[in-house]
Amino acid sequence: MAEIFDAQFGNLERAMEIAARRQEVISHNLSNANTPGFEPMDFDEELMRAVKRQDSRSVNIEEEMAAMTENSIKYSAYVKLLSSKINILRTVATQGRR
């Protein structure tokens, strides 16, 4: 029997989860931008377990906002792709009843 949900559903789910986690890190960095001594987290560094922090890192609000915008766009694209795939399945299921 063919699978209803192909591998793309799993890939989209993982991509959305990563985007959501990245958004959490960016939000954390922005919310602590004015905290003395706070060192921002870099999601990709954390993800790869390559935590090599520099002593004098500070939050660059413009970079964090740009990263947040880029990540939001990616997440929205993932949601649209997933929604499109679900609509296709809904159409197939509905047409099958006729």
TANORVEN-V551968 format. One record per helix or strand of 2 or more residues. SS is the DSSP state (alpha for helix, beta for strand). FROM is the first residue (numbers start at 1). TO is the last residue. Records with the same first field share a line. If there is no record, write none. Layout:
# TANORVEN-V551968
SS = FROM-TO + FROM-TO
This chain:
# TANORVEN-V551968
alpha = 7-31 + 43-47 + 61-96
